[in-house]
């Protein structure tokens, strides 16, 4: 029964909200549904604890019980246009339909009613007509600075009357008529009032939030707002042009050629950095940006949103696109408006005819205005950045060359790493000779480094790698170069697979086995190849007689070795939770990654990603055996069976059960001896 009730509620919610005509109506309908258990025409409201701010509730806010990061409490009140009746549940009665003057006293705007009488506006709003009154709440008048209020009430017949007339439109406008971006001539010299109707249901007039809407009267309609609004006559550029606190910004706007845009029609949001914000930037960096028209334009456009966002429209963090093309996270923390999580806004809602200005005390510098060295600072690649500079490569990273830098994360380096000649050479091969985006890279593409070598791009289902280093974060695209954050220090390919094996003493037995099996030429061919290379320890784990027998049979030896090879290149970063690889001979190889270790058919890799010009080598400490389709998990992990698999599995051409029992007995004896 409970499930049926929840289902019915969900269907009602969806149907009702879908029928709503505007975002505000959707939120109002949701509040009605949440409040209906308390009676007819009851709306659920969310009040931010410690404040008087109340909101109709949407689904997200209802379940999170937070607005602007602050906890809320739920209250149940009469929906707009209704009132309680003594002894009855809910709000069954519609408010009496009276004129605007009397309506003001019933909807929490008694102070506006009082000032209307003092300004001799009462007769007008009691008489015939069809008006819309955006009436400041009692709290809005109380919050008005004393000097402004004194100036209004000291000249009630002019200043106060004009101020009240600016809150009025000479026609009836319901909430449905208040479309986003619309403007209506007020009754004060036809100066427009500016409406914004946001997707979260917030409606503002001149950035004042409508807290009670659609209070109908015989001669119009009343919308209660949370602040006293003032006439808007200047565009957003005028704020920048006339405020001494924005002198540096004014100079920058002129140099970037943005003056005309900020004077044109539009609905811009400008986060205006003060002189103090510019002074916080290192002088050399600021001088470079101010002297570079492209970087300067990107910097300024990063401070301008494509849409107008009043402070009251923000109830949670929202990514909003800038004119520069990237996004800013615009949010709020209590009463503070935030940018990218920081409360850096000093002054809010300076409204112009074509947008709104918010003053900020910290300059926002987009990646597109930064050098490679600046991109890397203050991130998870500080160790690599210092090493690049110590290696004498700083001029490449701070200059105007078109480059891409592969920067390993801090954890990719051993603690206390020291600069050496080899490390300098290696770091030079972390810088590519062109500016790239990861989005244009393709499988087996070759990229040339400043060190003069070619690196391969390797594309896998869930990773994008350059040799053994896989990209671990989104690209950072700077003014001239790009930065790829990678998970490992790059291992450039050095010689063929055969060269790699010969250069490592751990593989001396494997090298001999490859030569015996006649696979040397294969390991020197172009490839690509992936080789799971058994170390000397892996061969030594076999009984000597069995090892000798295997080495004396080139055909069987070739079968075993080919099961350790694949005709494609797979680095450790390309291994997922369930990866399959087809060997040169035999059934599939099953690979997975556990605790940063790659396993092949349950055999762990002891060292991964030994890069070669024709493939990659992964060192394994045991001979890899094929897995039976119905293999018992404990049996599959048996190291004794693993070590002896080359002579027990028919799928790679060897079948000798008696020999397997002898090998098992031999290895068991050795294991017991070590334990004892």
C-alpha positions in Angstrom: 0.0 0.0 0.0 2.9 2.4 0.9 4.5 1.7 -2.5 1.3 2.5 -4.3 1.0 5.8 -2.4 4.5 6.8 -3.3 3.9 5.8 -6.9 0.7 7.9 -7.0 2.6 10.9 -5.5 5.3 10.5 -8.1 2.8 10.4 -11.0 1.0 13.4 -9.6 4.2 15.3 -9.3 5.3 14.6 -12.8 1.9 15.3 -14.3 1.4 18.5 -12.4 4.8 19.9 -13.1 4.6 19.1 -16.8 1.4 21.1 -17.0 3.0 24.1 -15.4 3.7 26.9 -17.8 6.9 28.5 -16.4 9.8 27.6 -14.1 8.2 29.6 -11.3 4.9 27.8 -11.8 6.7 24.4 -11.7 8.3 25.3 -8.4 5.0 26.6 -7.0 3.2 23.4 -8.1 5.8 21.3 -6.4 5.4 23.3 -3.2 1.7 22.8 -3.4 2.0 19.1 -3.7 4.5 18.9 -0.7 2.1 20.9 1.4 -1.3 19.4 0.5 -1.3 16.9 3.4 -1.8 20.0 5.6 -4.9 21.0 3.8 -6.0 22.8 0.6 -3.9 25.6 -0.9 -1.0 25.0 1.5 2.5 25.5 0.1 5.7 24.0 1.6 8.4 26.7 2.1 12.0 26.3 2.8 13.6 28.9 5.2 17.3 29.3 5.5 18.1 28.9 9.2 19.2 32.1 10.9 17.6 34.3 8.2 14.2 35.5 7.0 14.7 34.2 3.5 12.1 31.8 2.3 11.7 29.9 -1.0 9.2 27.7 -2.7 10.8 24.3 -2.9 11.9 22.3 -5.9 12.8 18.6 -5.9 16.5 19.0 -5.3 16.1 21.5 -2.5 13.4 19.4 -0.9 15.6 16.3 -0.6 18.9 18.1 0.2 17.3 20.5 2.7 19.9 23.1 1.7 19.9 26.4 -0.1 23.2 28.2 -0.8 24.9 25.5 1.2 23.0 26.3 4.3 20.5 24.1 6.1 16.8 24.9 5.7 13.7 24.2 7.8 10.3 23.4 6.2 7.3 25.5 7.0 3.8 25.3 5.6 2.0 28.5 4.6 -0.9 29.6 2.5 -0.1 29.6 -1.2 -0.3 33.0 -2.9 -3.9 34.4 -3.0 -5.3 32.3 -0.1 -5.8 32.6 3.6 -6.8 30.5 6.6 -10.3 30.3 8.1 -10.7 29.7 11.8 -11.4 26.1 12.7 -10.7 24.8 9.1 -7.8 22.9 7.8 -5.4 24.5 5.4 -6.1 27.7 3.5 -9.6 27.2 2.0 -10.5 30.9 1.5 -9.3 33.1 -1.3 -8.1 36.5 -0.2 -10.7 39.2 -0.5 -10.5 41.0 -3.9 -9.9 44.6 -3.0 -8.0 47.4 -4.5 -4.1 47.5 -4.6 -3.9 49.9 -1.6 -5.8 47.5 0.6 -4.1 44.5 -0.8 -0.7 45.8 0.2 -1.7 45.5 3.9 -2.7 41.9 3.5 0.5 40.5 1.8 3.3 41.7 4.0 3.8 45.1 2.4 2.3 47.4 5.1 5.3 49.7 4.9 4.8 50.2 1.2 1.1 51.0 2.0 2.2 53.6 4.6 4.6 55.3 2.2 2.0 55.2 -0.6 -0.3 57.3 1.6 2.5 59.7 2.6 3.4 60.2 -1.0 -0.2 60.8 -1.9 -0.3 57.7 -4.1 -3.2 56.2 -2.2 -5.9 57.8 -4.4 -4.3 56.5 -7.6 -3.9 52.9 -6.4 -7.4 52.8 -4.9 -9.0 54.2 -8.0 -9.7 52.8 -11.4 -7.0 51.3 -13.6 -5.0 48.2 -14.2 -1.6 48.4 -12.5 1.2 46.1 -11.5 2.8 47.0 -8.3 6.2 45.5 -7.4 5.8 46.2 -3.7 8.9 46.1 -1.4 8.3 43.9 1.6 8.4 45.4 5.1 11.9 43.8 5.5 13.0 45.5 2.2 12.3 48.9 3.6 14.0 48.1 6.9 17.2 47.0 5.0 17.4 50.2 3.0 20.4 52.3 4.1 19.4 55.1 6.4 20.7 57.9 4.2 18.7 56.7 1.2 15.5 56.3 3.2 15.9 59.7 4.8 16.4 61.3 1.3 13.1 59.7 0.2 10.9 60.5 3.1 12.3 64.1 3.4 10.7 64.8 0.0 7.7 62.6 -0.2 5.9 64.5 -3.0 8.8 64.1 -5.4 11.5 61.6 -4.4 9.3 59.1 -2.6 6.5 59.4 -5.2 9.0 58.9 -8.0 10.5 55.9 -6.3 7.1 54.3 -5.8 6.0 55.0 -9.4 9.1 53.3 -10.6 7.8 50.1 -8.8 4.6 50.3 -10.9 3.7 49.3 -14.5 0.5 50.7 -16.1 -0.9 47.3 -17.0 -1.6 44.0 -15.3 1.3 41.5 -15.4 0.9 38.1 -13.9 4.0 35.9 -13.2 3.3 34.2 -16.5 3.8 37.5 -18.3 7.2 38.0 -16.6 9.3 36.4 -19.3 13.1 36.1 -19.0 14.9 39.2 -20.4 11.7 41.2 -20.8 11.4 44.9 -19.9 8.4 47.1 -19.2 8.1 50.8 -19.0 7.5 51.9 -15.4 5.2 54.8 -14.3 8.3 56.9 -13.6 9.3 58.6 -16.8 8.8 55.3 -18.7 12.1 54.0 -17.3 12.1 50.3 -17.8 11.9 47.7 -15.1 14.0 44.6 -16.1 12.6 41.1 -15.6 14.5 37.8 -15.4 12.8 34.5 -15.0 15.4 31.8 -14.2 15.2 28.0 -14.8 15.2 27.3 -11.0 11.9 29.3 -10.7 13.4 32.5 -9.3 11.9 35.6 -10.8 13.6 39.0 -10.4 12.8 42.6 -11.2 15.9 44.8 -11.3 17.6 41.9 -9.4 15.1 42.1 -6.6 13.5 38.6 -6.0 9.7 38.2 -6.1 8.9 36.6 -2.8 5.1 36.7 -3.2 3.5 36.8 -6.6 0.1 37.1 -8.2 -1.7 38.9 -5.4 -4.8 39.9 -7.4 -6.6 43.2 -6.8 -9.7 44.8 -8.3 -7.5 47.3 -10.1 -4.4 45.3 -10.8 -1.9 42.9 -9.3 0.8 43.0 -6.5 4.1 41.2 -6.5 6.0 41.5 -3.3 9.8 41.9 -3.8 12.7 41.6 -1.3 14.3 45.0 -1.9 13.6 48.6 -2.9 14.5 49.0 -6.6 15.9 52.1 -8.3 15.8 53.4 -11.8 18.3 52.1 -14.3 19.7 54.5 -16.8 23.3 53.5 -17.5 24.8 50.6 -19.4 27.3 48.2 -17.7 30.3 50.0 -19.4 29.3 53.2 -17.6 30.0 51.5 -14.2 33.5 50.6 -15.5 34.1 54.0 -17.0 33.1 56.1 -14.0 34.3 54.1 -11.0 37.9 54.9 -9.8 38.1 51.4 -8.2 37.9 50.0 -11.7 40.5 52.2 -13.4 42.8 49.3 -14.4 39.9 47.4 -15.8 38.8 50.4 -17.7 42.2 50.6 -19.4 42.2 46.9 -20.1 38.7 47.0 -21.7 39.8 49.8 -24.0 43.0 48.1 -25.0 41.1 44.8 -25.8 38.5 46.7 -27.9 35.5 45.6 -25.8 34.1 49.0 -25.1 31.5 48.9 -27.9 30.3 45.5 -26.9 29.7 46.5 -23.3 27.7 49.6 -24.5 25.6 47.5 -26.9 22.2 45.9 -26.2 22.5 42.5 -24.4 22.1 40.8 -21.1 25.6 40.5 -19.8 27.0 39.6 -16.4 30.3 41.3 -15.7 32.5 40.2 -12.8 34.5 43.4 -12.6 38.0 43.0 -11.0 38.9 46.0 -8.9 42.3 47.7 -9.0 43.2 45.6 -5.9 42.5 42.4 -7.8 44.9 43.4 -10.6 47.6 44.3 -8.0 47.6 40.8 -6.6 49.0 39.4 -9.9 52.8 39.0 -10.2 53.9 42.1 -12.2 55.7 40.2 -14.9 52.6 38.1 -15.6 50.3 41.1 -15.6 52.6 43.0 -17.9 52.7 40.1 -20.4 49.0 39.7 -20.5 48.2 43.4 -20.8 50.7 43.6 -23.6 49.2 40.6 -25.5 45.9 41.6 -27.1 44.8 37.9 -27.6 45.6 36.9 -23.9 44.0 40.2 -22.6 40.8 39.6 -24.6 40.6 36.0 -23.3 41.2 37.3 -19.7 38.4 39.9 -19.9 35.9 37.6 -21.7 36.4 35.1 -18.9 34.9 37.6 -16.6 31.8 38.1 -18.7 28.8 35.7 -18.8 26.6 35.3 -21.8 23.5 35.7 -19.7 22.5 38.0 -16.9 22.8 36.5 -13.4 21.5 38.5 -10.5 22.8 37.3 -7.1 19.3 36.3 -6.0 19.0 33.9 -8.9 21.7 31.7 -7.5 20.6 29.0 -4.9 23.4 26.5 -5.6 26.6 26.1 -7.6 25.9 26.3 -11.3 28.4 26.1 -14.3 27.8 29.1 -16.6 29.4 29.7 -19.9 31.6 32.8 -20.4 32.3 34.8 -23.5 35.7 33.2 -23.5 34.1 29.8 -24.1 34.8 28.1 -20.8 32.6 28.0 -17.7 32.7 29.6 -14.3 31.1 27.9 -11.3 28.8 30.6 -10.0 27.4 29.7 -6.6 26.6 30.9 -3.2 27.6 30.3 0.4 24.9 31.7 2.7 24.6 35.4 1.7 27.9 35.4 -0.2 27.9 34.9 -3.9 30.9 32.7 -5.0 33.0 32.2 -8.1 34.7 28.8 -8.5 34.0 28.2 -4.9 35.5 31.4 -3.6 33.7 34.3 -1.9 35.5 37.0 -3.8 32.5 39.2 -4.7 32.7 42.6 -2.9 29.6 44.3 -4.4 26.7 42.7 -6.0 23.9 43.6 -8.5 25.0 46.9 -10.0 22.3 46.9 -12.6 22.7 48.4 -16.0 20.4 48.7 -19.0 22.2 45.8 -20.7 23.3 43.7 -17.8 24.6 43.5 -14.3 28.0 44.1 -12.7 29.5 42.3 -9.7 32.7 43.7 -8.2 35.4 41.1 -7.4 38.6 41.4 -5.5 40.5 38.6 -7.3 41.4 38.4 -10.9 40.2 35.3 -12.8 42.9 34.1 -15.2 41.8 31.5 -17.8 44.2 28.8 -18.9 44.1 30.3 -22.4 46.0 33.4 -21.2 48.7 31.5 -19.4 52.1 30.2 -20.4 52.9 26.5 -20.0 54.9 27.3 -16.9 51.9 29.2 -15.4 49.6 26.3 -16.3 51.7 23.9 -14.3 52.0 26.0 -11.2 49.8 25.3 -8.2 48.6 22.0 -9.5 49.3 18.3 -9.0 52.5 18.5 -11.2 54.7 20.8 -9.1 57.5 18.3 -8.9 57.7 17.9 -12.7 57.5 21.7 -13.1 60.5 22.3 -10.8 62.4 19.6 -12.6 61.7 21.1 -16.0 63.1 24.4 -14.7 66.1 22.7 -13.1 66.8 20.9 -16.4 67.1 24.3 -18.1 63.9 24.0 -20.0 62.1 26.9 -18.4 62.5 29.2 -21.4 60.5 26.7 -23.6 57.7 26.7 -21.0 57.5 30.5 -20.6 58.1 31.5 -24.2 55.8 31.7 -27.2 56.7 28.3 -28.9 53.8 26.1 -29.9 54.5 23.1 -27.7 52.7 20.4 -25.7 54.2 19.3 -22.4 53.6 15.9 -20.8 53.7 16.5 -17.1 53.8 13.5 -14.8 51.8 13.8 -11.5 53.8 14.3 -8.3 53.4 10.7 -7.2 55.0 9.5 -10.4 58.4 10.6 -9.1 60.5 8.9 -6.4 61.0 11.0 -3.3 64.1 13.1 -3.4 64.7 12.8 -7.1 67.9 14.5 -8.2 68.8 16.1 -11.5 71.1 14.1 -13.7 72.2 14.2 -17.3 70.0 11.3 -18.1 67.0 13.0 -16.4 67.6 16.2 -18.4 67.5 14.2 -21.6 64.4 12.3 -20.5 62.5 15.5 -19.5 63.3 17.0 -23.0 61.4 14.1 -24.4 58.4 15.1 -22.4 58.0 18.2 -24.6 56.3 17.7 -28.0 57.1 20.0 -30.9 53.6 21.2 -31.5 50.5 22.4 -29.6 48.0 19.6 -29.5 44.6 18.7 -28.0 44.0 15.2 -26.8 40.8 15.2 -28.9 42.8 15.1 -32.1 45.1 12.2 -31.1 44.6 8.8 -32.8 46.0 5.3 -32.4 49.6 4.8 -33.4 50.1 8.4 -34.3 53.7 9.5 -34.0 54.7 12.7 -32.1 58.1 14.3 -32.3 59.8 15.6 -29.1 62.3 18.3 -28.5 64.8 15.5 -27.8 64.3 14.4 -31.4 62.6 11.0 -30.9 59.2 9.8 -32.0 56.5 8.8 -29.4 53.5 6.7 -30.2 49.9 7.5 -29.3 48.0 4.4 -28.0 44.2 4.6 -27.8 42.3 2.1 -25.6 38.7 1.8 -24.5 39.1 3.8 -21.3 42.5 5.4 -21.6 44.6 7.5 -24.0 48.3 6.9 -23.7 51.6 8.3 -25.1 54.0 5.3 -24.8 53.6 4.1 -21.2 52.2 7.4 -19.9 48.4 7.8 -19.9 46.6 11.1 -19.7 45.2 11.4 -16.2 43.3 14.7 -16.4 41.7 17.1 -18.9 44.0 19.0 -21.2 45.1 22.5 -20.1 45.3 24.7 -23.2 47.5 27.8 -22.7 48.2 30.9 -24.7 50.8 29.1 -26.9 51.0 25.5 -25.6 49.0 22.7 -24.1 49.7 20.6 -21.0 48.8 16.9 -20.7 48.9 15.6 -17.1 50.1 12.0 -17.2 50.2 9.2 -14.7 53.8 8.1 -15.1 57.2 9.3 -16.1 57.6 8.6 -19.8 59.7 5.6 -20.9 60.9 6.4 -24.4 61.3 3.3 -26.6 65.0 2.2 -26.8 65.7 -0.5 -29.5 63.6 -3.5 -30.5 62.0 -6.0 -28.1 65.1 -8.2 -28.6 67.4 -5.3 -27.7 65.3 -4.6 -24.5 65.5 -8.3 -23.5 69.2 -8.6 -24.2 70.0 -5.4 -22.2 68.4 -6.8 -19.0 70.1 -9.7 -17.2 66.8 -10.9 -15.8 65.9 -12.2 -19.3 69.0 -14.1 -20.3 67.2 -17.5 -20.2 64.3 -16.0 -22.2 66.7 -14.6 -24.8 68.3 -18.1 -25.2 64.8 -19.7 -25.5 63.8 -17.2 -28.2 66.9 -18.0 -30.2 66.4 -21.7 -29.7 62.8 -21.5 -30.9 63.7 -19.5 -33.9 61.7 -16.4 -32.9 64.6 -13.8 -32.9 63.6 -12.4 -36.3 60.0 -12.0 -35.1 61.1 -10.0 -32.0 63.1 -7.7 -34.3 60.3 -7.1 -36.8 58.3 -3.9 -36.9 55.4 -5.3 -34.9 53.7 -4.1 -32.9 54.2 -6.8 -30.2 53.3 -7.2 -26.6 55.6 -9.7 -24.8 54.9 -11.0 -21.3 58.5 -11.9 -20.6 59.2 -14.7 -18.0 62.3 -13.8 -15.9 65.1 -16.2 -15.2 63.3 -16.9 -11.9 60.3 -18.0 -13.8 62.3 -20.6 -15.8 64.2 -21.7 -12.7 61.0 -22.6 -10.9 60.7 -25.6 -13.3 62.5 -28.9 -12.6 65.8 -28.9 -14.3 65.0 -32.0 -16.3 61.8 -30.6 -17.6 63.4 -27.3 -18.4 66.1 -29.1 -20.4 63.5 -31.2 -22.2 61.5 -28.1 -23.2 64.7 -26.3 -24.4 65.6 -29.3 -26.4 62.3 -29.3 -28.4 62.2 -26.0 -30.4 58.6 -26.7 -31.7 57.1 -27.1 -28.2 59.3 -24.2 -26.9 58.0 -21.9 -29.7 54.4 -22.8 -28.7 55.0 -21.9 -25.1 56.7 -18.6 -26.0 54.1 -17.6 -28.5 51.4 -17.9 -25.8 53.3 -15.1 -24.1 53.2 -12.8 -27.2 50.5 -10.8 -28.9 50.4 -9.0 -32.2 49.4 -5.6 -30.7 50.7 -3.2 -28.2 49.1 -3.1 -24.7 50.7 -0.9 -22.0 49.6 -1.3 -18.3 47.5 1.9 -18.6 45.3 0.2 -21.2 44.4 -2.7 -18.9 41.0 -2.5 -17.4 39.0 -4.6 -14.9 38.5 -7.2 -17.7 40.8 -7.1 -20.7 41.4 -9.8 -23.2 44.3 -10.3 -25.5 44.8 -12.8 -28.3 48.2 -14.5 -28.2 50.2 -15.6 -31.2 49.3 -19.2 -30.3 46.7 -20.6 -28.0 43.5 -19.3 -26.4 42.9 -15.8 -25.1 44.8 -14.1 -22.3 42.8 -12.6 -19.5 44.2 -9.4 -18.0 43.0 -7.2 -15.1 44.4 -4.6 -12.8 44.4 -5.0 -9.0 46.1 -2.7 -6.5 48.1 -1.1 -9.3 49.4 -4.5 -10.5 48.6 -6.1 -13.8 47.6 -9.8 -13.8 47.7 -12.1 -16.8 45.7 -15.3 -16.3 46.3 -14.7 -12.5 50.0 -14.2 -12.9 51.3 -10.8 -11.7 53.5 -8.6 -13.7 56.7 -7.8 -11.8 57.6 -4.8 -14.0 55.4 -3.3 -16.6 56.0 -1.1 -19.7 59.5 -1.8 -20.9 59.0 0.2 -24.1 60.6 -0.9 -27.4 60.4 0.6 -30.9 58.3 -2.4 -32.0 56.2 -3.0 -28.9 56.3 -3.4 -25.2 57.7 -5.9 -22.7 56.1 -6.8 -19.3 58.2 -8.9 -17.0 56.4 -11.8 -15.3 57.7 -14.0 -12.5 56.0 -17.2 -13.6 55.2 -19.1 -16.8 51.7 -18.1 -17.9 49.2 -21.0 -18.2 45.9 -21.0 -20.2 42.7 -20.8 -18.1 40.2 -23.5 -18.4 36.6 -22.2 -19.1 35.4 -23.8 -15.9 38.7 -23.5 -13.9 38.3 -23.6 -10.2 39.5 -20.2 -8.8 41.7 -21.7 -6.1 43.2 -24.0 -8.7 43.8 -21.1 -11.1 45.8 -19.3 -8.4 47.9 -22.3 -7.6 51.5 -21.2 -8.1 52.6 -24.8 -8.6 50.2 -25.4 -11.4 51.2 -22.0 -12.8 54.9 -22.8 -12.9 54.3 -26.1 -14.6 51.6 -25.0 -17.0 53.8 -25.2 -20.1 53.9 -29.0 -19.8 50.3 -29.7 -18.7 48.0 -27.7 -21.0 47.1 -29.3 -24.3 46.1 -26.0 -25.8 49.7 -24.9 -26.3 50.9 -28.3 -27.7 52.1 -30.1 -24.5 50.3 -32.9 -22.8 51.9 -35.1 -20.1 49.9 -35.8 -16.9 52.6 -38.0 -15.4 55.3 -35.4 -15.9 53.0 -32.8 -14.3 52.7 -34.9 -11.2 56.5 -35.3 -11.0 56.9 -31.5 -11.4 54.2 -30.8 -8.8 55.9 -33.2 -6.3 59.3 -31.7 -7.0 58.1 -28.1 -6.4 56.1 -29.1 -3.4 59.2 -30.7 -1.8 61.2 -27.5 -2.5 58.4 -25.4 -1.0 58.3 -27.5 2.1 62.1 -27.3 2.5 61.9 -23.4 2.3 59.1 -23.4 4.9 61.1 -25.6 7.2 
